[in-house]
Amino acid sequence: MFKIKNSVILILILFVCFSFSFCTNKAPQELIALSVGYLPSLAASPLYSAIVKGYFKEEGLNVRIQEIYSGPELVNALQGKAIDIAFGIAPPLVLSRSRGIAIKSICGATIDGAHVREHRLMLPPDSEIKKGIDLKGKKIAVVAEGTSDYFGLLQYLDKNGLSIKDVEIIKTSHPDMIFAIASKSVDAACGIEPFITTGKLLGKIKVFDFYYPDEPTEIGTYLAHEDFLALQPKIAEKFIRAIKKGIQYAQNHEELRKLLPRLEEYGIKFKLTEKVAKEVTIMEFKDSLTEKGIESIMNQLIEFGHLKEPIDVSACIYNPGN
């Protein structure tokens, strides 16, 4: 009788524990789908890091990425609501604001300058171009007009006594530039990483010169339309938190170099070999653009006639509290 009583008590205890566990365990959280367009380059490393390290999932986000090959195209995709957020560049942000398109930088900034030298002109290995002035009359591959590469080239040409009228611009996506040089379709290309290091290791190109402004320049950033920010502020904040973790991770260049060759395992169409990852030049990553940095971009656009008058640079940056 005593054994039976004890058995009944034990069953009751187990039943209560099981019931308590069942009631307190929450069902798995359904992830919120978020469409993100991006320029496939090393500059998007915080985005890649946030995917691989699971920072988006920690925030309850299911980020679906879409490759788009120029800044202006990204702005168009944001405006047309084809994507929710984009990793893009500063010049189209400034130009879109000047045209009444309500795009803002929500977080992140990539930095290049003479201290990094990530933007470099690529030439065929047997090219006879020795100085900047030798580019006169040459075909130069640029991903598109209105991009940071394009305006960097304008400044480089001006520095060497040339203008855009002295060269022929050939619009070429960054991944296609190595082939364009190897096939002699162009005489030079405005290259970025990892395509510079890839082409060099393959023996298809040689590095010529750094074509970007010498001073530190804020280039890449994460963008969103004001409509999305107004309708989905909590989702925007989740994305921002995850990207900031990705930035912190990417700032450790040695850890980032180990991660880069594994990106394809996570559905990221950005293939790097271990050798390229080991030698590639990595930009600086910061949490956000600054008004001073945007003003510098704005002044470049005014100088080269792509912007008629100054804009309110503070309107380019998302401030959730305002």
N, C-alpha and C positions, 0 to 999 in steps of 0.2 A: 504493500500500500504506500509505504514511504517512497519507494522508488518510482511508483506511478505518479505520485504527487510532485516529486522533483522533476520528473520528465515533463509534466504539464506546465510547470513554472518555467522550465528552460525553453519550451516551445513558445510560451507567451512572451518571454523576453526577446527571443529571436524575432518573433512576429513584430513586436514594437520597434525593434532596431531597424528591421527591414522597411517597415512602414515609414519611419522617420527619415531614413535615407532616401526612400522613394519620393517623399514629399519635398525634401530640401534640395535634392539635385535638380538643377534647372535643365531644360532641354537645350541642346546645342543651338547657339545663336546663329541665325541666318545672316550670312555676310551681305553687305550692301554693295551692289554692282556699281563700279565707277569706271568710266571710259577715259583713258589718258593717252593723248597723242604725244609723240616725242621725236626729237631729232636724234637719230641713231648715231651717237658719238660717245666718246669717253666722258664728255661733259655731263652726261646724264647718269653718271655713276651713283649718285645718291638715290635715284629712282631704282636702279638695278639692285642696290644694296638693300633697300627697303623691301623689295620683292623677295630676294634670296633669304634674308634674315628674318622674314616673317613679320616685319613691323606693321605692314598694312593689315594683316590678319589679326594682329593684336588689337588693332583699332576697329575691328569688325568690318573691314573693307575687302571686297574682291576686285582688285584693280586689273582691268583689261587694257593692255597697251597696244598702241597702233602706231606704226612707223609713218612719219610724214617728213619729207626731205627738205623743207625750207621754212623759215620763220613766217613769211607772209601766208603760206598755205595753212600753217597752224592757226593763225589769227582768223582766217576764213572759216576754218573748221569750228573754232570756238563760237564765232558769230552765228554760224548756221546751226549751232547746237548738235553738230555731228560728234563732238567730244565734250566732256565735262571740264577737263583740265588739260593743260599742255605744258611740256617742257620746251621752252622756246628761247628767243633772244631779245635783247633790249631795243634795238632799232625799230622793229615792227610794233613793239609796245608803244613807243613814243609816237610813231607815225599814225597808228590807229587812234590814239587819244586825240591827236590833232584833227582827225577826220570825224570825230564824234562817236567812234566805236568804243564802247564801255568795257575795255579790257584792263585788268589790273594784275600786277605782280603780287602773288599771295605769299611766297616764301622763296628762299634759295637764291644764291648768286654764285656764278663761276667767275673767276678772276684770271686774266692773263696780262702779261706785260713783259718787259725785258728780263725780269727776274725769273720768269717761267718759260717763255718762248715756245708756247704750244702752237701758235699759228705761224706756219712757215711756207714759203714758196717752194714747190717741188719742180724739178727740171728733169729732162731725159738725162741719163748718165753721160752721154756724149755731147751735151749742150755746150755751145760756145758762149753762152751768156755768163759774163763775169761780174758786171755791175748793174745797178738798178737802171741806169740809162740805157742799157742794152735791151731792155724790154720794149723799146720803141718799135712799133710796127708788128709786135708779136701777138699771137693768139694766147689768151690767158683764160683758163677754166675757173669759173666762179659758180657756186651753187645756185645763186639767183641774185638779181638786183634787190636792194632793200635789206640785205642781210648784213650781219656784223662783218663777215668776210669781205663783202663788197666795199663797205665803207673803210675797212682797214686797208684794202688795196688802194682806194682813192687817196688816202693819206700817204701811203708809201710812194705812189707815183708822184704826188705833189712834192714830197721830200726829195725826190730825185729829178726834179725839173720837168716832169711829165704830167699829162692829164689823161682822163679816160678816153679822150679823142685820139690819143696817140697809140692806143692798143685796141685789139678786137676781143670783146668779151664773148666767151663760149659758155653757155649755161650747161653745167654738168653736175650731177649729184656727187657727193663725196666718195661713195664706194666706187664710182665709175672713173674717177680721176686717174688712178694708176693705169688703167687700160688706155685712157685717152693720151697719156704721156707716152706709154710704151708704143702705141700705134702711130705716134707723131701727129695725132689729130690736133694737139695743142702744143705750144712751146713752153708753157708753164702752167701751174695750177695753184690756187690758193688752198693749201692743204691744212687739215686738222688731224689730230690723233683719233684713233690709232692707225689711220691710213698712211700717215707719213712713215712711221716706224715699219709698218707692214711692207710698204713699197721699197723702203731702203733695204730691209732684210732679204727681200726677194731679188734685189739687184735691178729693179725696174725703174727706180728714180734716184736722184741725188737731191739732198737738201741744199737750197740756195740761200735764203735769207729770211729773217723774221720780218713779217710785213705788217704787224699790228703796232699800235701806239706804244712807245717805250714805257710810259707810265702805267701803273696798274689800272686796268679797265674792267668794269663790270659788264659781263656779256650775257650768260645764260640765266634763266630764271623760270619759275613755275607760274603759269598764267591761268586766269579764269575770267569769265564774263561776269559783270556785275549782276546780271539776272540770276545766274547760278548761285552766287554768293548770297543774294537776298533770299532766295528760296531754300537753300541748303547750307546755312551757316555752320551747323553742327558737323555735317559731312566734310565741309571745307576744313574745319578745325582738326578733324581726325586725320585728314590727308596731310595737313601741315605738321602735326606732331610726328607722324610716321616719317615724313621727308627729313625733318630735323634730326631724327635718329639716324637716318641714312646718311646725312651730311656728316654727322659725328663719326660714323663708321668709315666713310670714304676719306676723311681727313687723315686716317692712319694708312698711308700709302702702301706700306708693306702688306697689311691685311687685305687691302683692295686688290693688290697685284695677285694674291692667291685666289681671290674670288672670281676675277674676270674670266679666266679660262672655263669656268663652270656655268656661265650664264645660259647656254643653250639647254642645259638640264632643266631650267626653270621657264622655258618657253620664250626666252629673250633672244631675238634674232640678231645677235651681235657677237660674232665669232672671233675670239682671240686665242692664239696659241700661247702656250706658257712662255715661249721665247719673246714674243711681242709684248706680253703683259709685263715681263721682267724689265724690258728696255724702254717702254713707252713713256713719253712725257705727260705728266698728270697736272692738270690745272689746280688752282686753289678753289676750295669750296667754303662759302660763308652762308649764314642763316638767311640773309635777305639783302636785296638791293638797298642802296642808300639814295636819298634825294640828290646828294652831290654826284653820285655815279650816274644817275639818270640825266642830270643836268649836263654832264660831260658828253654823253651820247647825243643829247639834244643840240648842243653847240656844234658837234660834228655834222649833224644833219643840216643845220642852218648854213654852216660854212660851205657845204657842197651843193647848196640850192635845193635840197630835198624837203626842207621845212621852211616856210616863209617867216614865221614868227615864233617866239617862245610859247610854251604851254605851261600849265600848272603842274609841275613835276610831282607835287605831293599827291595829286589825283591818280598817279600811276601805281601807288602802293596801297595795298589792302590793310586797313587798320580796323579789326573787328570791333573795337570799343567805340568807334565813331559812327 
